[in-house]
Amino acid sequence: MNITSIAIVGPTASGKTELAVRVMERWPLFEAVSVDSMTVYKEFVIGTAKPTDEDLRGKAYHLVSTVSIEEEFSLGSFLRAVDAIRSDLQRRKRVAIFVGGSSLYLRAVVDGILPPPRYLGLRYWLETLGVYIEPRMLHNLLRSVDPQAASKIESNNLRRTIRALEVSFGSAGLMSVYGEAFSRTWVSEVPQFGIDLPRDVLYQRIEDRIQVQLESGWVDEVVKILQSGVELSRTASQAIGYKELMGYIKGEIGYEEAVDITIKRTKNLAKRQLSWLRRDKRILWAADANEVFELIVKQH
């Protein structure tokens, strides 16, 4: 197989990890690289549906449980880690399978796109401002300076709104977090294979997975995190389900409400992931993981 990497893509709960394990069983030279902004955190285990040792059966799965929830993990952090992993795989003559649903990370690693620069002083000022005004007011400001970015960011997503404003203001309007690099289709050497389950099947899988996670001790995991006294980084605090369960444990919301919000947020995430991925016409889609596996076999 004369390739250096492939990518398995799709929305959350579509079966990407299981498919990657199956591919690694077929081709032992393959090693998985997680393209996920939350499985990177050590303390997030059950709620991020990480592959277990039993799932992997000794197979390599990089960028899982590598940093603490106290640490920021950005696109730049991800790309630096991927560069080191790629060098190691190349030295050992292995093939990378990029697996995950963090769309921005995926495009960056597939197309070799570098993230916009950071302006830390400006970011600190914006974060301070965000303490005193509502997120929608900053989003309205973003709409006036970078309409393209504003159209792709939810009005209540303060973290992403601030990042977009940071880039726009810091570059004097010359750059955007959703600039040409992320809207243009590039010629890539990384074949992408997508799992596109019927919507009703996907949503049922999401509900079933969350129920299994709760039965497997997710609440206890969150209690342990709270008892540790560790303060979550900005990126870690965005993990779906953890915020809701923390609210339940603190008595701020009821259990059923926390679960319902988690399910709703996860389904909305799946919709956004599919919307982003479907814009990339290079992805070879199939209706389930078995069909995607057959596509990979035919291609290689």
LOVEX-149721 format. One record per residue (C-alpha): y, z, x; residue in three letters; residue number from 1. Coordinates in nm, 3 decimals. Layout:
! LOVEX-149721
doro Y->Y; Z->Z; X->X; code->Ala; pos->NUM
...
! end
This chain:
! LOVEX-149721
doro Y->0.000; Z->0.000; X->0.000; code->Met; pos->1
doro Y->0.306; Z->-0.128; X->0.186; code->Asn; pos->2
doro Y->0.575; Z->0.097; X->0.034; code->Ile; pos->3
doro Y->0.749; Z->0.415; X->0.146; code->Thr; pos->4
doro Y->0.820; Z->0.567; X->-0.198; code->Ser; pos->5
doro Y->0.796; Z->0.532; X->-0.575; code->Ile; pos->6
doro Y->0.960; Z->0.724; X->-0.860; code->Ala; pos->7
doro Y->0.808; Z->0.862; X->-1.180; code->Ile; pos->8
doro Y->1.080; Z->0.919; X->-1.437; code->Val; pos->9
doro Y->1.119; Z->1.023; X->-1.798; code->Gly; pos->10
doro Y->1.258; Z->1.301; X->-2.017; code->Pro; pos->11
doro Y->1.159; Z->1.664; X->-1.987; code->Thr; pos->12
doro Y->0.808; Z->1.748; X->-2.112; code->Ala; pos->13
doro Y->0.692; Z->1.385; X->-2.100; code->Ser; pos->14
doro Y->0.413; Z->1.456; X->-1.848; code->Gly; pos->15
doro Y->0.565; Z->1.346; X->-1.516; code->Lys; pos->16
doro Y->0.410; Z->1.623; X->-1.305; code->Thr; pos->17
doro Y->0.060; Z->1.566; X->-1.440; code->Glu; pos->18
doro Y->0.096; Z->1.194; X->-1.374; code->Leu; pos->19
doro Y->0.215; Z->1.257; X->-1.018; code->Ala; pos->20
doro Y->-0.092; Z->1.474; X->-0.952; code->Val; pos->21
doro Y->-0.313; Z->1.194; X->-1.084; code->Arg; pos->22
doro Y->-0.144; Z->0.941; X->-0.855; code->Val; pos->23
doro Y->-0.190; Z->1.172; X->-0.556; code->Met; pos->24
doro Y->-0.559; Z->1.201; X->-0.640; code->Glu; pos->25
doro Y->-0.587; Z->0.821; X->-0.641; code->Arg; pos->26
doro Y->-0.387; Z->0.776; X->-0.320; code->Trp; pos->27
doro Y->-0.416; Z->1.083; X->-0.090; code->Pro; pos->28
doro Y->-0.130; Z->0.961; X->0.132; code->Leu; pos->29
doro Y->0.119; Z->1.027; X->-0.151; code->Phe; pos->30
doro Y->0.322; Z->1.349; X->-0.158; code->Glu; pos->31
doro Y->0.546; Z->1.451; X->-0.448; code->Ala; pos->32
doro Y->0.917; Z->1.529; X->-0.411; code->Val; pos->33
doro Y->1.078; Z->1.712; X->-0.704; code->Ser; pos->34
doro Y->1.394; Z->1.552; X->-0.844; code->Val; pos->35
doro Y->1.491; Z->1.852; X->-1.053; code->Asp; pos->36
doro Y->1.793; Z->2.077; X->-1.021; code->Ser; pos->37
doro Y->1.616; Z->2.390; X->-1.153; code->Met; pos->38
doro Y->1.260; Z->2.393; X->-1.016; code->Thr; pos->39
doro Y->1.423; Z->2.433; X->-0.675; code->Val; pos->40
doro Y->1.494; Z->2.799; X->-0.759; code->Tyr; pos->41
doro Y->1.231; Z->3.051; X->-0.649; code->Lys; pos->42
doro Y->1.284; Z->3.300; X->-0.930; code->Glu; pos->43
doro Y->1.267; Z->3.041; X->-1.209; code->Phe; pos->44
doro Y->0.895; Z->2.985; X->-1.258; code->Val; pos->45
doro Y->0.771; Z->2.984; X->-1.615; code->Ile; pos->46
doro Y->1.086; Z->2.848; X->-1.779; code->Gly; pos->47
doro Y->1.112; Z->2.549; X->-1.546; code->Thr; pos->48
doro Y->0.748; Z->2.440; X->-1.598; code->Ala; pos->49
doro Y->0.682; Z->2.426; X->-1.226; code->Lys; pos->50
doro Y->0.353; Z->2.282; X->-1.107; code->Pro; pos->51
doro Y->0.116; Z->2.566; X->-1.021; code->Thr; pos->52
doro Y->-0.122; Z->2.584; X->-0.727; code->Asp; pos->53
doro Y->-0.400; Z->2.516; X->-0.976; code->Glu; pos->54
doro Y->-0.216; Z->2.205; X->-1.101; code->Asp; pos->55
doro Y->-0.170; Z->2.072; X->-0.750; code->Leu; pos->56
doro Y->-0.512; Z->2.162; X->-0.611; code->Arg; pos->57
doro Y->-0.376; Z->2.164; X->-0.256; code->Gly; pos->58
doro Y->-0.153; Z->1.859; X->-0.289; code->Lys; pos->59
doro Y->0.200; Z->1.864; X->-0.147; code->Ala; pos->60
doro Y->0.494; Z->1.904; X->-0.386; code->Tyr; pos->61
doro Y->0.826; Z->1.929; X->-0.200; code->His; pos->62
doro Y->1.156; Z->2.085; X->-0.314; code->Leu; pos->63
doro Y->0.997; Z->2.342; X->-0.546; code->Val; pos->64
doro Y->1.094; Z->2.710; X->-0.504; code->Ser; pos->65
doro Y->1.305; Z->2.657; X->-0.194; code->Thr; pos->66
doro Y->1.629; Z->2.848; X->-0.268; code->Val; pos->67
doro Y->1.733; Z->3.171; X->-0.441; code->Ser; pos->68
doro Y->1.911; Z->3.175; X->-0.778; code->Ile; pos->69
doro Y->2.205; Z->3.330; X->-0.594; code->Glu; pos->70
doro Y->2.261; Z->3.001; X->-0.410; code->Glu; pos->71
doro Y->2.441; Z->2.689; X->-0.524; code->Glu; pos->72
doro Y->2.229; Z->2.376; X->-0.516; code->Phe; pos->73
doro Y->2.432; Z->2.058; X->-0.550; code->Ser; pos->74
doro Y->2.368; Z->1.686; X->-0.525; code->Leu; pos->75
doro Y->2.472; Z->1.708; X->-0.161; code->Gly; pos->76
doro Y->2.222; Z->1.990; X->-0.100; code->Ser; pos->77
doro Y->1.951; Z->1.783; X->-0.262; code->Phe; pos->78
doro Y->2.023; Z->1.472; X->-0.056; code->Leu; pos->79
doro Y->2.027; Z->1.666; X->0.270; code->Arg; pos->80
doro Y->1.688; Z->1.815; X->0.184; code->Ala; pos->81
doro Y->1.551; Z->1.474; X->0.085; code->Val; pos->82
doro Y->1.664; Z->1.321; X->0.415; code->Asp; pos->83
doro Y->1.464; Z->1.583; X->0.606; code->Ala; pos->84
doro Y->1.158; Z->1.536; X->0.383; code->Ile; pos->85
doro Y->1.171; Z->1.158; X->0.415; code->Arg; pos->86
doro Y->1.187; Z->1.181; X->0.794; code->Ser; pos->87
doro Y->0.886; Z->1.412; X->0.796; code->Asp; pos->88
doro Y->0.687; Z->1.187; X->0.559; code->Leu; pos->89
doro Y->0.772; Z->0.882; X->0.766; code->Gln; pos->90
doro Y->0.658; Z->1.058; X->1.083; code->Arg; pos->91
doro Y->0.329; Z->1.149; X->0.919; code->Arg; pos->92
doro Y->0.293; Z->0.804; X->0.754; code->Lys; pos->93
doro Y->0.299; Z->0.946; X->0.402; code->Arg; pos->94
doro Y->0.444; Z->0.798; X->0.082; code->Val; pos->95
doro Y->0.693; Z->0.989; X->-0.136; code->Ala; pos->96
doro Y->0.663; Z->1.013; X->-0.514; code->Ile; pos->97
doro Y->1.000; Z->1.118; X->-0.651; code->Phe; pos->98
doro Y->0.927; Z->1.306; X->-0.974; code->Val; pos->99
doro Y->1.180; Z->1.452; X->-1.213; code->Gly; pos->100
doro Y->1.442; Z->1.418; X->-1.480; code->Gly; pos->101
doro Y->1.771; Z->1.510; X->-1.310; code->Ser; pos->102
doro Y->1.923; Z->1.168; X->-1.361; code->Ser; pos->103
doro Y->2.212; Z->1.195; X->-1.117; code->Leu; pos->104
doro Y->1.977; Z->1.312; X->-0.842; code->Tyr; pos->105
doro Y->1.739; Z->1.029; X->-0.922; code->Leu; pos->106
doro Y->2.004; Z->0.757; X->-0.899; code->Arg; pos->107
doro Y->2.135; Z->0.903; X->-0.576; code->Ala; pos->108
doro Y->1.795; Z->0.910; X->-0.406; code->Val; pos->109
doro Y->1.681; Z->0.571; X->-0.542; code->Val; pos->110
doro Y->2.004; Z->0.388; X->-0.460; code->Asp; pos->111
doro Y->2.116; Z->0.583; X->-0.155; code->Gly; pos->112
doro Y->2.440; Z->0.692; X->-0.321; code->Ile; pos->113
doro Y->2.646; Z->0.969; X->-0.161; code->Leu; pos->114
doro Y->2.819; Z->1.228; X->-0.383; code->Pro; pos->115
doro Y->3.199; Z->1.238; X->-0.409; code->Pro; pos->116
doro Y->3.366; Z->1.473; X->-0.159; code->Pro; pos->117
doro Y->3.444; Z->1.836; X->-0.238; code->Arg; pos->118
doro Y->3.792; Z->1.991; X->-0.247; code->Tyr; pos->119
doro Y->3.709; Z->2.361; X->-0.241; code->Leu; pos->120
doro Y->4.063; Z->2.496; X->-0.267; code->Gly; pos->121
doro Y->4.131; Z->2.280; X->-0.571; code->Leu; pos->122
doro Y->3.797; Z->2.376; X->-0.721; code->Arg; pos->123
doro Y->3.875; Z->2.747; X->-0.682; code->Tyr; pos->124
doro Y->4.210; Z->2.695; X->-0.856; code->Trp; pos->125
doro Y->4.044; Z->2.508; X->-1.145; code->Leu; pos->126
doro Y->3.777; Z->2.776; X->-1.180; code->Glu; pos->127
doro Y->4.044; Z->3.044; X->-1.192; code->Thr; pos->128
doro Y->4.229; Z->2.844; X->-1.457; code->Leu; pos->129
doro Y->3.904; Z->2.811; X->-1.652; code->Gly; pos->130
doro Y->3.885; Z->3.188; X->-1.690; code->Val; pos->131
doro Y->4.205; Z->3.190; X->-1.895; code->Tyr; pos->132
doro Y->4.182; Z->2.875; X->-2.107; code->Ile; pos->133
doro Y->3.910; Z->2.725; X->-2.325; code->Glu; pos->134
doro Y->3.677; Z->2.460; X->-2.177; code->Pro; pos->135
doro Y->3.794; Z->2.199; X->-2.429; code->Arg; pos->136
doro Y->4.150; Z->2.226; X->-2.296; code->Met; pos->137
doro Y->4.032; Z->2.135; X->-1.946; code->Leu; pos->138
doro Y->3.819; Z->1.862; X->-2.101; code->His; pos->139
doro Y->4.129; Z->1.723; X->-2.274; code->Asn; pos->140
doro Y->4.299; Z->1.714; X->-1.934; code->Leu; pos->141
doro Y->4.000; Z->1.531; X->-1.789; code->Leu; pos->142
doro Y->4.018; Z->1.280; X->-2.073; code->Arg; pos->143
doro Y->4.370; Z->1.191; X->-1.968; code->Ser; pos->144
doro Y->4.296; Z->1.151; X->-1.593; code->Val; pos->145
doro Y->3.937; Z->1.022; X->-1.597; code->Asp; pos->146
doro Y->3.834; Z->0.895; X->-1.944; code->Pro; pos->147
doro Y->3.507; Z->0.754; X->-1.811; code->Gln; pos->148
doro Y->3.391; Z->1.093; X->-1.683; code->Ala; pos->149
doro Y->3.516; Z->1.272; X->-1.994; code->Ala; pos->150
doro Y->3.312; Z->1.041; X->-2.219; code->Ser; pos->151
doro Y->2.992; Z->1.146; X->-2.038; code->Lys; pos->152
doro Y->3.055; Z->1.523; X->-2.022; code->Ile; pos->153
doro Y->3.026; Z->1.758; X->-2.319; code->Glu; pos->154
doro Y->3.358; Z->1.924; X->-2.405; code->Ser; pos->155
doro Y->3.209; Z->2.274; X->-2.365; code->Asn; pos->156
doro Y->3.049; Z->2.206; X->-2.024; code->Asn; pos->157
doro Y->3.301; Z->2.386; X->-1.805; code->Leu; pos->158
doro Y->3.112; Z->2.343; X->-1.477; code->Arg; pos->159
doro Y->3.085; Z->1.964; X->-1.498; code->Arg; pos->160
doro Y->3.439; Z->1.929; X->-1.634; code->Thr; pos->161
doro Y->3.579; Z->2.122; X->-1.338; code->Ile; pos->162
doro Y->3.376; Z->1.914; X->-1.091; code->Arg; pos->163
doro Y->3.510; Z->1.593; X->-1.245; code->Ala; pos->164
doro Y->3.869; Z->1.722; X->-1.233; code->Leu; pos->165
doro Y->3.818; Z->1.832; X->-0.874; code->Glu; pos->166
doro Y->3.714; Z->1.481; X->-0.770; code->Val; pos->167
doro Y->3.984; Z->1.306; X->-0.972; code->Ser; pos->168
doro Y->4.271; Z->1.530; X->-0.858; code->Phe; pos->169
doro Y->4.146; Z->1.564; X->-0.501; code->Gly; pos->170
doro Y->4.122; Z->1.188; X->-0.454; code->Ser; pos->171
doro Y->4.454; Z->1.120; X->-0.631; code->Ala; pos->172
doro Y->4.268; Z->0.932; X->-0.904; code->Gly; pos->173
doro Y->4.088; Z->0.700; X->-0.664; code->Leu; pos->174
doro Y->3.739; Z->0.843; X->-0.722; code->Met; pos->175
doro Y->3.529; Z->0.961; X->-1.016; code->Ser; pos->176
doro Y->3.200; Z->1.146; X->-1.050; code->Val; pos->177
doro Y->3.102; Z->0.848; X->-1.266; code->Tyr; pos->178
doro Y->3.253; Z->0.571; X->-1.056; code->Gly; pos->179
doro Y->3.123; Z->0.225; X->-0.973; code->Glu; pos->180
doro Y->2.835; Z->0.355; X->-0.763; code->Ala; pos->181
doro Y->2.673; Z->0.522; X->-1.064; code->Phe; pos->182
doro Y->2.751; Z->0.250; X->-1.319; code->Ser; pos->183
doro Y->2.639; Z->-0.045; X->-1.110; code->Arg; pos->184
doro Y->2.275; Z->-0.160; X->-1.091; code->Thr; pos->185
doro Y->2.169; Z->-0.189; X->-0.729; code->Trp; pos->186
doro Y->1.877; Z->-0.364; X->-0.569; code->Val; pos->187
doro Y->1.642; Z->-0.082; X->-0.473; code->Ser; pos->188
doro Y->1.326; Z->-0.065; X->-0.269; code->Glu; pos->189
doro Y->1.197; Z->0.228; X->-0.478; code->Val; pos->190
doro Y->0.984; Z->0.112; X->-0.775; code->Pro; pos->191
doro Y->1.049; Z->0.327; X->-1.082; code->Gln; pos->192
doro Y->0.791; Z->0.395; X->-1.353; code->Phe; pos->193
doro Y->0.901; Z->0.560; X->-1.678; code->Gly; pos->194
doro Y->0.715; Z->0.757; X->-1.946; code->Ile; pos->195
doro Y->0.868; Z->0.671; X->-2.285; code->Asp; pos->196
doro Y->0.688; Z->0.876; X->-2.549; code->Leu; pos->197
doro Y->0.765; Z->0.826; X->-2.919; code->Pro; pos->198
doro Y->1.049; Z->1.061; X->-3.012; code->Arg; pos->199
doro Y->0.843; Z->1.271; X->-3.255; code->Asp; pos->200
doro Y->0.566; Z->1.314; X->-2.997; code->Val; pos->201
doro Y->0.816; Z->1.414; X->-2.728; code->Leu; pos->202
doro Y->0.987; Z->1.669; X->-2.951; code->Tyr; pos->203
doro Y->0.654; Z->1.824; X->-3.049; code->Gln; pos->204
doro Y->0.558; Z->1.847; X->-2.680; code->Arg; pos->205
doro Y->0.888; Z->2.026; X->-2.611; code->Ile; pos->206
doro Y->0.828; Z->2.279; X->-2.890; code->Glu; pos->207
doro Y->0.467; Z->2.335; X->-2.783; code->Asp; pos->208
doro Y->0.562; Z->2.381; X->-2.419; code->Arg; pos->209
doro Y->0.832; Z->2.636; X->-2.496; code->Ile; pos->210
doro Y->0.587; Z->2.830; X->-2.713; code->Gln; pos->211
doro Y->0.330; Z->2.833; X->-2.430; code->Val; pos->212
doro Y->0.599; Z->2.943; X->-2.184; code->Gln; pos->213
doro Y->0.696; Z->3.234; X->-2.409; code->Leu; pos->214
doro Y->0.331; Z->3.335; X->-2.453; code->Glu; pos->215
doro Y->0.287; Z->3.317; X->-2.075; code->Ser; pos->216
doro Y->0.548; Z->3.586; X->-2.005; code->Gly; pos->217
doro Y->0.881; Z->3.403; X->-1.988; code->Trp; pos->218
doro Y->1.068; Z->3.700; X->-2.138; code->Val; pos->219
doro Y->0.915; Z->3.935; X->-1.879; code->Asp; pos->220
doro Y->1.025; Z->3.696; X->-1.605; code->Glu; pos->221
doro Y->1.384; Z->3.707; X->-1.732; code->Val; pos->222
doro Y->1.372; Z->4.088; X->-1.760; code->Val; pos->223
doro Y->1.267; Z->4.105; X->-1.395; code->Lys; pos->224
doro Y->1.558; Z->3.880; X->-1.294; code->Ile; pos->225
doro Y->1.807; Z->4.098; X->-1.484; code->Leu; pos->226
doro Y->1.663; Z->4.418; X->-1.338; code->Gln; pos->227
doro Y->1.700; Z->4.278; X->-0.987; code->Ser; pos->228
doro Y->2.078; Z->4.278; X->-1.030; code->Gly; pos->229
doro Y->2.105; Z->3.933; X->-0.871; code->Val; pos->230
doro Y->2.406; Z->3.731; X->-0.982; code->Glu; pos->231
doro Y->2.312; Z->3.375; X->-1.072; code->Leu; pos->232
doro Y->2.497; Z->3.092; X->-0.900; code->Ser; pos->233
doro Y->2.692; Z->2.844; X->-1.112; code->Arg; pos->234
doro Y->2.413; Z->2.589; X->-1.094; code->Thr; pos->235
doro Y->2.132; Z->2.837; X->-1.163; code->Ala; pos->236
doro Y->2.318; Z->2.976; X->-1.465; code->Ser; pos->237
doro Y->2.282; Z->2.635; X->-1.635; code->Gln; pos->238
doro Y->1.902; Z->2.665; X->-1.662; code->Ala; pos->239
doro Y->1.803; Z->2.608; X->-2.023; code->Ile; pos->240
doro Y->1.635; Z->2.907; X->-2.185; code->Gly; pos->241
doro Y->1.726; Z->3.164; X->-1.923; code->Tyr; pos->242
doro Y->2.078; Z->3.216; X->-2.057; code->Lys; pos->243
doro Y->1.945; Z->3.241; X->-2.412; code->Glu; pos->244
doro Y->1.670; Z->3.487; X->-2.325; code->Leu; pos->245
doro Y->1.915; Z->3.696; X->-2.124; code->Met; pos->246
doro Y->2.132; Z->3.712; X->-2.434; code->Gly; pos->247
doro Y->1.832; Z->3.830; X->-2.637; code->Tyr; pos->248
doro Y->1.736; Z->4.095; X->-2.382; code->Ile; pos->249
doro Y->2.094; Z->4.225; X->-2.373; code->Lys; pos->250
doro Y->2.098; Z->4.248; X->-2.753; code->Gly; pos->251
doro Y->2.362; Z->3.977; X->-2.796; code->Glu; pos->252
doro Y->2.141; Z->3.748; X->-3.009; code->Ile; pos->253
doro Y->1.807; Z->3.777; X->-3.186; code->Gly; pos->254
doro Y->1.477; Z->3.653; X->-3.048; code->Tyr; pos->255
doro Y->1.432; Z->3.371; X->-3.299; code->Glu; pos->256
doro Y->1.789; Z->3.254; X->-3.240; code->Glu; pos->257
doro Y->1.734; Z->3.249; X->-2.864; code->Ala; pos->258
doro Y->1.418; Z->3.042; X->-2.908; code->Val; pos->259
doro Y->1.581; Z->2.803; X->-3.155; code->Asp; pos->260
doro Y->1.878; Z->2.745; X->-2.923; code->Ile; pos->261
doro Y->1.643; Z->2.686; X->-2.630; code->Thr; pos->262
doro Y->1.446; Z->2.426; X->-2.827; code->Ile; pos->263
doro Y->1.763; Z->2.254; X->-2.944; code->Lys; pos->264
doro Y->1.915; Z->2.244; X->-2.595; code->Arg; pos->265
doro Y->1.591; Z->2.109; X->-2.448; code->Thr; pos->266
doro Y->1.573; Z->1.830; X->-2.707; code->Lys; pos->267
doro Y->1.936; Z->1.742; X->-2.641; code->Asn; pos->268
doro Y->1.861; Z->1.731; X->-2.269; code->Leu; pos->269
doro Y->1.573; Z->1.490; X->-2.335; code->Ala; pos->270
doro Y->1.805; Z->1.265; X->-2.537; code->Lys; pos->271
doro Y->2.065; Z->1.259; X->-2.258; code->Arg; pos->272
doro Y->1.799; Z->1.189; X->-1.995; code->Gln; pos->273
doro Y->1.663; Z->0.894; X->-2.194; code->Leu; pos->274
doro Y->2.011; Z->0.760; X->-2.260; code->Ser; pos->275
doro Y->2.088; Z->0.764; X->-1.887; code->Trp; pos->276
doro Y->1.752; Z->0.626; X->-1.775; code->Leu; pos->277
doro Y->1.746; Z->0.339; X->-2.025; code->Arg; pos->278
doro Y->2.061; Z->0.197; X->-1.871; code->Arg; pos->279
doro Y->1.860; Z->0.124; X->-1.557; code->Asp; pos->280
doro Y->1.683; Z->-0.205; X->-1.631; code->Lys; pos->281
doro Y->1.472; Z->-0.178; X->-1.316; code->Arg; pos->282
doro Y->1.251; Z->0.095; X->-1.462; code->Ile; pos->283
doro Y->0.907; Z->-0.020; X->-1.579; code->Leu; pos->284
doro Y->0.839; Z->0.171; X->-1.901; code->Trp; pos->285
doro Y->0.514; Z->0.250; X->-2.083; code->Ala; pos->286
doro Y->0.437; Z->0.450; X->-2.396; code->Ala; pos->287
doro Y->0.247; Z->0.736; X->-2.231; code->Asp; pos->288
doro Y->0.133; Z->0.871; X->-1.894; code->Ala; pos->289
doro Y->-0.200; Z->0.682; X->-1.906; code->Asn; pos->290
doro Y->-0.024; Z->0.349; X->-1.951; code->Glu; pos->291
doro Y->0.223; Z->0.432; X->-1.674; code->Val; pos->292
doro Y->-0.068; Z->0.513; X->-1.443; code->Phe; pos->293
doro Y->-0.219; Z->0.172; X->-1.516; code->Glu; pos->294
doro Y->0.119; Z->0.011; X->-1.439; code->Leu; pos->295
doro Y->0.126; Z->0.185; X->-1.101; code->Ile; pos->296
doro Y->-0.230; Z->0.074; X->-1.027; code->Val; pos->297
doro Y->-0.146; Z->-0.289; X->-1.112; code->Lys; pos->298
doro Y->0.168; Z->-0.283; X->-0.901; code->Gln; pos->299
doro Y->-0.013; Z->-0.143; X->-0.599; code->His; pos->300
! end
